[in-house]
Amino acid sequence: MFKTIINAFKVKEIRTKIFITLLLLAVYRFGCWLPVPGINFDAFSAEVSGQSFLELLSAISGGALANGAFFALGVSPYINASIIMQLLTMAIPRLERLSHEGNEGRKKISRYTRIAGLILALVQAIAITVSFSSSGAINAELFGSTGTTVFAYITVVSMLVAGAMLTIWIGERITEVGIGNGLSLLIFVGIIASAGTALLNSLTSVFGTDGNIDNIWTILIFITALIIIFGLVVFMDLAERKIPVQYAKQIKGRKMYGGQNTNIPLKISGLGVMPIIFATSIVLFPQLLMSFFWPTSDFYYWYASNLGSDSWIYNIVVALLIVFFSYFYAQMAFNPEEVSRNIQQNGGFIPGIRAGKPTTDYLKKISSRVTLFGAIFLAFVFVVPALIFKGIDSSNTLVSAFSATGILIVVSVALEFDKQLEAQMLMRNYRGFLK
């Protein structure tokens, strides 16, 4: 990967794209520390630190939510809108037809996704502002003698929504004029920033003025375990099941087509982090709602103690939901009937399998096996590393920064970034050859 980056800097076009990407990422990180007027930082940060779901969102945004910054909402409204649009595409025939209309259809779906992201950002900003106001996180006195509570609420909500939409714009500009995958890179940078801050604080506790040198062994063991887990995730992320496909020779006019051998790659971890996001959201979202509207109810305390992120029941329930949503999301990502039909229409076949329904059944069987193995892997990565990290670092300082979701996102985005650079350098070589 480092060799690819070095070679990319030797190409002027790609070097310019990298500098544009770095500039936009720097603007994003500046917005993650730019305070929103009317927010009491200490009270706002205390409210976020008490909610597991909000802590996860804060880690993804690079601590912007805990800082009460302009980009506090980050890309989470747009990501949620994208998930909703994917589900609606399967349920609404009109959206399904749009998804098959090429570039124009994708543009319309992207426009609908932005509108849904704006609505979700507005709802999320209002919920956070109203629920945090009881603890003094929203303070009208910060606007001076002319400030009122309503004015403070409107200002904070407007700033948070504007920050969320500007974050989406930055991500889209990185995709268009930068290296690509803008929203993924924003999440990547946010997670790296949160992890770096947590690691720096831990090192300060060791080598600082009042530090304890004995804690260095905890950090070294933690880093060693982290490297091993990263290696395992990278290995599984690159693993794939290849289904061989042969295409028969076809003579059209004076030319012969086909006669080639290829394969259909099914990645073991092709589901990404979506099953984990679905599972954790379903378990933690009710607790988040109750903390907003019924923070003193008995049911809230029971739910927090039995299904909170520190309980065994939480890990078991989330692991089971990860397996369930893995199969659910696999049906969205891979359609055996459509793949079988495309193979048959192009004169191809799987060796030893007849075309038509036998090919569809074979693809379903292989996809089911790969999905099961990938689901078990995701459940393992979600539960086991968290337990190992908690056993190593009982203070929970580093554990919250290095979550399973963050590790999977960092690995997948880094590998995709490497592929993007290689693809752009390859395209440049092709253009040079044609000239």
Residue, then its C-alpha position, 0 to 999 in steps of 0.5 A: m500500500f505504501k509503495t502504491i502511495i509513493n508511486a501515485f505521488k510521482v503522477k501529477e494528476i493523481r498528486t493533485k487529486i491527493f492534495i485536494t483530498l487532503l485539503l478537504l479533509a483538513v477543512y472537515r477536521f477543522g469543522c470537527w473542532l469549531p464550536v457551535p454558539g450556544i453549546n456548553f462544552d462540558a455539559f454537552s460532552a458529559e451527556v454524550s459520554g453517558q450514551s453508548f450509541l452517541e459515543l459510537l457516533s462521536a467516535i465515527s465523527g472524530g469526537a465532533l459530537a462530544n465536542g459540540a462542534f459544527f460537524a457534530l452530526g457528521v455523515s450519520p444522517y446521510i448514512n441512515a438515509s442511504i440505508i433507508m433508501q436501500l430498503l425502500t428500493m426493495a419494497i417500492p417498485r418505482l424506486e426499483r425501476l429507477s435503480h435499473e435506469g443507469n446514471e439518470g436513475r442513480k442521480k434521482i435516487s441520490r437526490y432523494t437520499r440527500i432530501a432524506g438525509l436533510i430530514l433525518a439531520l433536522v430530526q436528530a438535531i432537534a432531539i439532541t438539542v431538546s434532550f440535552s437542554s435539561s442539563g444546561a448543555i444549551n445555554a441562552e446566556l452564551f448569546g449575551s443579554t439578548g439571548t433567549t431559549v428559543f433563539a438558542y434552540i433555533t441557532v443550535v439546530s440550524m448550525l448542526v443541520a448546516g454542518a451535516m449538509l456541508t459534511i455531505w457536500i465535502g464527501e461528494r467533492i472528494t468523490e468527484v475531484g479527489i481520489g474517491n469514496g469521499l464519505s468513507l474517507l470522512i468516516f475513516v479520518g474520524i475514526i483514526a482521529s478518535a483512536g489517535t486521541a485515545l492513544l495519545n491520552s494513554l501515553t500521556s498518562v504514562f510519560g506525563t508529569d503525574g504518569n505511572i510508568d507501569n501502565i506502559w505494559t498495558i499499552l504495549i499489550f493492547i497495541t500487540a492485540l490490536i495488530i493481531i486483530f487488524g491482521l485477522v480482519v485484513f486476511m478475512d477482508l481479502a478472502e473470497r470464494k471464486i465460482p468458475v464460469q466458462y463462456a462458450k465460443q460464438i461466431k458472429g460474422r467473421k469474428m469469434y467471441g467468448g471461449q474464455n474462463t472467468n469467475i464470480p468472486l464472493k467475498i467472505s466479509g463482503l457484507g462490511v459493517m452494515p449487519i453490525i450497524f443494524a444490530t447495534s442500532i436496534v439494541l441501543f436505539p431504544q435506550l437512546l430514546m428513553s434517555f431523551f424522553w423518560p430518563t427517570s423511568d424504571f424501565y430505562y434503568w432495567y434496560a440500561s442494566n440488562l441490555g446496556s453495552d457492558s452486559w453479557i445479554y447485550n453481546i449475545v443479542v447483538a451477535l444473533l442479530i448480526v447473523f440475522f442481518s447478514y443474511f438479510y443484507a446478503q439478499m440485497a447485495f447478491n441476487p442468485e437468480e439475476v446472476s444466473r440469468n446474466i450468465q445464461q444470456n451471455g452464453g456462459f455456464i458453471p462447469g458441472i452445473r446445468a444452466g437455469k434453475p440448477t445454476t440458481d440453486y447452486l449459487k444460492k447454496i454457495s452464497s448461503r455458506v459464504t454468508l454464514f461464515g462471514a456472519i460468524f466472523l462479524a459476530f466474532v470480531f464484534v464480541v471477542p476483541a471487545l472482551i480482550f480489550k476490556g480485559i487488557d484496559s480495565s479503564n475502558t479508555l482505549v476500548s471505546a476508541f477501538s470498536a469492532t465497527g471502527i476496525l472493520i471500517v478502517v480496514s475496508v476503507a484503507l484497502e479500497f483507497d489502495k485499489q482506487l489509486e491503483a485503478q487511477m494509475l492503471m487508467r493513466n497508463y492506458r491513456g498514455f499507451l493510446k496516445 
